[in-house]
Amino acid sequence: METKKKIILSAALLAAVVSAYAQGNGQAGITEATNMITSYFDPGTKLVYAIGAVCGLIGGVKVYNKFSSGDPDTSKTAASWFGACIFLIVAATILRSFFL
């Protein structure tokens, strides 16, 4: 009976020691994951800026076509395309400053 208690106590002590060593590896893993995710922000921000530029060019062509055809709704279209471009640029900048 006494030997059984010693075996159970030894197993519990071994489990506690192993879990204590495993905690250090978890911290290193979280740090590595954080570094990997933050390294994606520069290319992601540049991609959003490029999408904003393409959106601005497409919007400019659409507004020009409406203006040339004499459509009275030109200012509404220009405001919506311009607002979309501004939103993309501001959203990318705010997300970058929030997470980095």
N, C-alpha and C positions, 0 to 999 in steps of 0.2 A: 504494500500500500504506500509506503514511504517512497519507494523508487518511482512509482507512477506520478506522485506529486512533483518530484524533482524533474521528471521528463516534461511534464506540462509547464512547469515554471521556466525551464530552460527554453522551451519552444516559444513561450510568450516573450521572454527576454530577447530571444533572437529576432522575433518579428518586430519588436520595438526598435531594436538597433538597425535592422534593415530599413524600416520606414524612415528613420532619422537620416540615414544616408541618402535615401531616394529624394528627400525634400530639396537637397542642393541641386540635383539634376533638374528638377522641375523649375526652379528659379532660372537656371541657365537656359532652359527651353523657352520660357516665357520671354526672357531678354532677347534671345535669338529671333523669336517670332515677331517681337515688336520691331526689331531692327529690319527684318525682311519687309514688314508691312510699310514702315515709314520710307523705305527705299523706293516704293512704288509711287509715292506722291509726286515727285518731280516729273516723271514721264506722264502720269495721269493728268497733272495740271496742264502740261503742254498739249496733251491730246484734247482736253476740253477747250483750251484757247484756240486750237486749230479748228475744232468743230464750230466755235463761235465765229471765227473768221469766214468759214464756208457759209454759215447761216447768214452772216452779214452780206456776203456777195450775192447769194440767192435772193435775199430780201431786197437788195438794191436793184437787181434786175426786175423783180416783180413790181416794185414801186415805179420804176422807170416805165415799164410797159403800161401800167395803169395810168400814169401821168400822160404818156404819149397818146393813149386812146381817149383821153378826156374824161375818164371815170371820176365822178365827184367823191368817191370813197378813198382817195389816195392817202389822205392824212391818217385815216384809221389804219390802213395797211402798213404805212411807214412806221407808225407808233408801235404796232404789234411786233413787227420784225426787229425794230430797234430795241424794244423792251426784251425780246427773247435773247438778243446778243448780250445786252447788259446783264441779264440774269445769269447767263452761262459764265461770264467773266467774274462776276461778283461771287457766285456760288463756289467756283473753283478756288478763288482767293480766300474766302471765308473758311472753307473746309480745310484748306492747307494750313491756315493760321490756327485753326481750332485744334487740329490733331498733331501739329508739330511744334 
